[in-house]
């Protein structure tokens, strides 16, 4: 028994199935990129749905030569596309974490040097206004060096993780293709 209560439905209406794919991509049907507008539409609708439950993409086309073959190819193409996008974002996430670790090491080393030099300055001439200013500036500079690693580890990784989860859900979604009558008015 199929439980559709937790399935978020995304509906897309096209004149032909070729509108789903990027016309400039020379790859075969399954390996092709989705059209920018189609991808944007799917992503925007997916982001509006709750963060739980699966997705189903219902594609309605006005005309299709071989519906049976197209259903299978479209399902594989859409899933492959979002799976590939997920892998790209996963690489971006790993790259960001590497950058964060490197930034943290550099920032901590710089902070330690700044604090050490600051303490040395303070011990050499207590009460000298210019040296106190230099000492305080070193403290500030050391903490500013920690800005980027803190930004990465506190804020930057969340959107990428959320995108990975969304793309994973899209990569395994059910895709249905249906041919419907074209109800648009004909010029007369």
Secondary structure, DSSP 8 states (H G I E B T S, - for coil): ----TTEEEEEEEEEEGGGGB-TT--S-TTT--B-HHHHHHHHHHHHHS-SSSEEEEEEEEEE-S-HHHHHHHHHHHHHHHHHHHHHHHHHHHHHHHHHHHHHHHHHHHHHHHHHHHHHHHHHHSTT-HHHHHHHHHHHHHHHHTTHHHHHIIIIIHHHHHHHHHHHHHHHT-EEEEEE----S----
